[in-house]
Amino acid sequence: MTALSGLLRARRSVRAFLPTPVPRATVEALLAEAARAPSGANMQPWRVHVLQGAALQRVVQGAQAIHADPAARAELRAEYLYYPEHWQPPYEARRRELGLNLYRLLGIAKGDKAGMHAQHGRNYSFFGAPVGLLFSVHRCLTQGAWLDLGMFMQNLMLAARAKGLDTCAQAAWIHYQAELSEWLDLPQDEMLVCGMALGHADPEAVENQLHSRRAEVAEFATFHDD
């Protein structure tokens, strides 16, 4: 339990990675461990596309080119909303706190749209990680499968931390469903849910000093004991 508690506290979203390669065998071992996640009726609905080497660079180059082109960027379409269209408390405050703290570390001033755009664009390099992961589910499946995928991803992130690796889950890739389907010849019956960067954190990168605050248990848990 002590070891597990340490992993839970050590896992965080890393936004700058070293180019140090991660062997394919290591990635396969991590995925095998993650696959011990529970799923409804043992459906194991997760699909994972692992990007390394030339395939990774092809995707990064294509996505960054679109991100740099306002006209091309305007054509992007996500198939589902990750964030709400209308924010309410406390979610908006938490989101703002995270963004402000990250930009403060990076020296990006409030209103610096160019700086924010450039930082957001780093999503599309997987923050420099040598491994990019894309997660999808079959289109015939419903919300339960997405819950199962989330547990699979948490397993993966904890397994990576146990091996000295770091991760960053990325919803930003959902806007590139059509483009990724073309670049990687993804099956049309798969729906992209999110991406993830995997690799060795850059200890010198200032953004990796970010530690997001977590709400106290009393803020989100209600105990019914009568």
RAZIDA-V664908 format. One record per helix or strand of 3 or more residues. SS is the DSSP state (H for helix, E for strand). FROM is the first residue (numbers start at 0). TO is the last residue. If there is no record, write none. Layout:
<<SS | FROM | TO> <SS | FROM | TO>>
This chain:
<<H | 1 | 9> <H | 23 | 33> <H | 39 | 41> <E | 46 | 50> <H | 52 | 66> <H | 69 | 73> <H | 90 | 105> <H | 112 | 127> <E | 130 | 137> <H | 142 | 161> <E | 165 | 169> <H | 170 | 183> <E | 189 | 198> <H | 205 | 208> <H | 216 | 219>>
